[in-house]
Amino acid sequence: MTIGIFTAMEKEAASFLKHTRYSKIKSGAFDIYRFILGAHNAVLCCPPSVGEIAAASACQLLITKYKVDLILNFGVVGSLTDDVALLRTVYVGDVVHYDMDTSSIDGCGVGRYMCFDDINVQCDFDILNKAMSVQKLPVVRCASADKFVSVPEQKSALNVNFGAEICDMESAGILFSCKFNNIPCLLVKCVSDSLTGGSGEYSQNAVRAASEFFDFAQKLVAVL
């Protein structure tokens, strides 16, 4: 099996690069790292920018060029509720791309893609159940868009309006790319900034939040 790993930033990939012997190449503007993870070949892709478009492009590259069988995403996120605390690791169960809005021409709800059954797009239950057998973690909804949300009132609004517990800038791009290509994916997130935290809290905690991603991936691939 070939496992694709997507991280939006090098700081999210740091634990993999610290603990593996990898080869690095450039594929266009993308940094590609190849190494062995458990009994599997792994290809980790870091894009030149954060955001949904870069995330979708990176995942498509992993799928089309490197023929990965599944994609694991490890990333840091903001919390939208006090229940998901700082440095808490969670699985994403579904994603809403809250920046999507065609309501003025078709009357559908904000965040809705008509190619999906619901505004909340479900992640792959099979791989999620396998992950839960390795480590039981909360399963949450992620509100995703090309916005760094730092104001507590805006975070609370995403929780109230969409029922989301975390937010980020990549999950929709990752999940939707995998859905369109029939590739399973798992989204593992760690909270870098709390409900009342902003960019300062993110800057202080992002590296620490990403420090355990490699250890988790090692445990996970043992059941794949």
N, C-alpha and C positions, 0 to 999 in steps of 0.2 A: 504494500500500500504506500502511496505517496501522499503525505500530509502537507497541505498548504497552511501556512501560518501568516496571518496578517496583523501587523501592528502599525498604527498611524504615525508613530514617532519612534525614533531610535531609543529614547528613554524607556519606552514600553518593550522594546526588544532587548534591552541591556542584559537581562538575566540569562537569555538564551545565548547571547554572544560571549558572555562571561564563562559559561559552563560547557561550551561545545567547541570542538574543532571544526571550523567551518571554512568553506571557500566562498569568496565574494566576487560577484560580477555586477556589471551594470546592464540593465535591459531598458534601453531608452533612458528615461530619467529616474527609473526605479532601482533601488539597491536590492539585490538578490543574494541571500545567504543560503547555502546548502550544507546540510549536516545530517547525521544520524540521530534519530530520536527513538529510543527503545529499539524495537525491531524494524522500524520503518525509516524510509527516506523522508526528509523534511525539507521544504522550501519556504523560507521566510521572506516576505516582501515588505519593504518600507517605501512608501511613496514620497515624492518630493514636497508634498504639502498635506496638511490636514484637510478634513472635509469630506462630504459625501461623494463628490465626483472623483476625487483621488482614490477614495476607498473602493468605489465601484470599479474603477479602472484597474486597480491593483488586483482585485479578486478575479476580474476577467482575464488578466494576464496569467495568474496562477492556474486558472481553469484551462485556458486555450493553449498557452505555450508550454506549461509545465505539467499538464494533464493530471492535476491533483484529484484525489478521490474524495476528499472532504476539506473543509477550511475551518481552522480554529482561529478565533479572534481573541486577543488579549488586549484590554485597554483600560484606561482610567476614565472615570465618569464623575459627574456631579450628582449629588443626592437632592431629591425633591421633597423629602419627608424626614422627620426626626427618627423614624423607625429604621431607616437605612443609614447607619452611622458612618462616620469618617473611618476609612481604611477597612471597611467591610467588603468582603468579596461576595459576589452574587452571580447567578446565571440569568441570562435574558430569556424569558419565555415568549415574549412577543414584542413587536416594535411598531410604533406609530410615527410616521414621517409628518410631523405636525406643520411643516412649512408648505406642504402640498395643498393647493387651494384652487380648484376650478369651479367653485360654487356659483360664480357669477354667470357661467355659461351652461352648466348642466344641473345645478341645484343639489349636487351631492355634498356630503359633509366635508368640512375642512379635514385634511389628512387622508381622505379616501382615494384609493386607487381602484378603479372599477375592475381591473384584472384580478383582484383578490376578493375573497368572500367577505371581508370585514375591514374596518379601518385599522384594526389591530392585527398585524400580520404575524402569524404563528411561526416560531422556530421549529426545528426538527426534533420531534419528541423522542425518536429512537436514540439519537446521540445524547440528548438531554438526560434520558433515563440511565444511559451508561455512565454519564458523568456523575449522576446522583449516587450510583452504586460505589463510586470511588470516594466521593466527598459530598455530603449533604449540605447544600447551601440554599439560601432563599432564592426563589425564582420570581423575577420582577418584570415589569413592563418598562421599556426604554422609550422615551420621547427623543426623537433624533431629528436634527436639522443643522444647517450651516450657521449656527449661532453659539457662541460661548455665553452661557446664561450664568450671571453672577449675582443678580439682584434677587433677594429672598422672595419678594412679591411675585416676580416673574416665575421663579421656580414653583412657588405654591400654586400659581395659576395653571401650570402644566399638569400638576398633580390633580387639581380639581377638574380641569376641562378634559383631560385625557386618561386619568386614572394611572398615570405613570409614576414610578418611584425613583427613577434615575433619568439623566439626560446626557447625550453626547452628540458628536458631530460626524459619526461614521456608521452607526449600526444599520441604518436604513440602506445605505449603499452596499454594505456587506451582504445583508440578508436578502435584499431584492436581487442582487446579482446572482447569488446562489440559487434562489428560487427560479429565476429565469433559465438557469442552466441545469436544473435538477441535481444540484450538488448539495449534500447536507452540510450544515455548518453549526458550530457552537460558539456562542458569544459569552466570554467570561470577563467580568468587569470588577474593578476595585475602586472604591470611592476615594477620590482625591480632594474633593471639596464638599462640605456638608451643606445643609439647607441654608444656613446663615453665613456660610463661608463664600468667598469670592476668588478673584484671581490671586490674591495674596496667599490664601490657604492652599490653592492649587499649586502654586510655585513651591511651597514648603513641603508638600506631601506627594507630588506626582511620582517622583523617583522611588520613594518608599512604597507607594501603593503598587508599583509594578515589580517590586523586587522578588516576589514569590511565583511569578508566572511560569518560569522554567520548571520549578519543582512540581507545580500542579500539572503541567503538560506531561511530564514523565509519568506521573501516576495515571493520567487519563489514557495515554496511548497503550498502556498495558492491557486495557479491556477492549481495545478496538480490533 
